Amino acid sequence: MNKREENASEALKEFIRYSSNPWRLIWANFVAGVFRGLGAIIGASVFIGFLIWILTLFVDAPLIGEHAKNIKTAVTGYVNETNYNDEFNRIGDTLDRIEAQLGEQKQP
């Protein structure tokens, strides 16, 4: 067997080992989902911050200044009212429980 075939063989063995354990698949997909969600939250926060910054540039404009001011006030109020600490704590607790269960399953 040449080097390329050995690498393909090892990759196939690793894939079979990985896919034969359903808890490993579930955990990997769960963690990926959590990080996708965090990425979406961070991305939305950056976008909203950028939007508010752009709106502050137009507050003094003659025709659209009043509308920009209203939108800025509404968005700022929504951001201040929305508090995700409870959700983050709940996700952290869930991750801790899953990690504990996985640790118990690994022990003989």
Beta strands, then each sheet from edge to edge (+ up, - down):
end
